[in-house]
Amino acid sequence: MHAGGDLAVIASKGGAPRHPGWYQNLVADPCVCLQCRGGAGECVAREAKGEERERLFAKAKLLYSTYAAHELRDSGTRVVAARFRLRRFRWNS
C-alpha cells in the first residue's frame, strides 16, 4: 500500500507466533529490489514503530479486512508494518 512517497507492507503470517521468513530477510539486509504492480526498483526497508506502525496497520485493516483477524489471533508476536523508502523506483506508464 502507498504510504506517502513510500510503499508499506504488513509482515503477517496469519497471527502465527513467528514473523514470515521474508521479513527476517529484510531485517538481515534491508536493501532490496522490489517489484510490485505498476513498478520496480531499489528500496530500503525499515520497520515502522509506534504511531507510524499504528497508522499503517489501521490503513491496512481498512484495505484488507483479514488483518483484523490476524491481530485477534496474534499469539504474542506483534504484527509488523514494514516501510520501503523508494530510491530508484520506476512506475510503469
C-alpha positions as CSV (number, residue, x, y, z in Angstrom):
1,M,0.0,0.0,0.0
2,H,1.1,3.6,-0.5
3,A,2.5,5.4,2.5
4,G,3.2,9.0,1.4
5,G,6.0,8.7,-1.2
6,D,6.9,5.2,0.1
7,L,5.4,1.7,0.0
8,A,4.4,-0.2,3.1
9,V,3.6,-3.9,3.7
10,I,2.3,-5.9,6.6
11,A,4.5,-8.8,7.7
12,S,1.8,-11.1,9.0
13,K,1.8,-14.8,9.0
14,G,-1.9,-15.1,9.8
15,G,-1.4,-14.3,13.5
16,A,1.2,-17.1,13.9
17,P,3.8,-16.8,16.6
18,R,6.6,-16.1,14.1
19,H,7.1,-13.4,11.5
20,P,7.2,-14.5,7.9
21,G,10.6,-15.6,6.5
22,W,10.8,-12.7,4.1
23,Y,10.5,-10.2,7.0
24,Q,13.6,-11.9,8.7
25,N,15.4,-11.4,5.4
26,L,14.6,-7.7,5.5
27,V,15.9,-7.4,9.0
28,A,19.2,-9.1,7.9
29,D,19.5,-7.0,4.7
30,P,17.1,-4.0,4.3
31,C,18.4,-3.1,0.8
32,V,16.1,-4.8,-1.7
33,C,14.9,-4.8,-5.2
34,L,11.1,-4.5,-5.1
35,Q,8.7,-5.3,-7.9
36,C,5.0,-4.6,-7.5
37,R,2.1,-3.9,-9.7
38,G,3.0,-0.8,-11.6
39,G,6.7,-0.5,-11.0
40,A,10.0,-1.9,-9.9
41,G,13.2,-0.5,-8.3
42,E,15.6,-0.4,-5.4
43,C,14.3,0.3,-1.9
44,V,15.5,0.3,1.7
45,A,13.1,-1.3,4.2
46,R,12.6,-0.5,7.8
47,E,10.2,-1.5,10.5
48,A,7.5,1.1,11.3
49,K,7.2,1.7,15.0
50,G,4.9,3.5,17.4
51,E,2.3,5.8,16.0
52,E,3.6,5.2,12.4
53,R,3.0,1.5,12.8
54,E,-0.4,2.0,14.3
55,R,-1.4,4.3,11.4
56,L,-0.1,1.9,8.7
57,F,-1.8,-1.1,10.3
58,A,-5.1,0.8,10.7
59,K,-4.9,1.6,7.0
60,A,-4.1,-2.0,6.1
61,K,-7.1,-3.2,8.1
62,L,-9.3,-0.8,6.1
63,L,-7.9,-2.1,2.8
64,Y,-7.7,-5.8,3.8
65,S,-10.2,-7.0,6.5
66,T,-8.3,-10.2,7.1
67,Y,-5.6,-8.2,9.0
68,A,-8.1,-7.5,11.8
69,A,-8.5,-11.3,12.3
70,H,-4.7,-11.7,12.3
71,E,-4.4,-9.2,15.1
72,L,-7.0,-11.1,17.1
73,R,-5.1,-14.4,16.6
74,D,-1.9,-12.8,17.4
75,S,-0.1,-15.1,19.9
76,G,2.2,-12.5,21.5
77,T,4.1,-11.6,18.3
78,R,3.2,-8.2,17.2
79,V,2.2,-7.9,13.5
80,V,4.9,-5.8,11.8
81,A,4.4,-3.0,9.4
82,A,7.5,-2.6,7.1
83,R,8.0,0.6,5.1
84,F,10.0,0.8,1.9
85,R,11.9,4.0,1.2
86,L,12.0,4.2,-2.6
87,R,15.4,5.0,-4.0
88,R,15.4,4.4,-7.7
89,F,11.9,3.3,-8.5
90,R,10.2,3.5,-11.8
91,W,6.4,3.3,-12.1
92,N,5.2,1.7,-15.3
93,S,3.2,4.1,-17.5
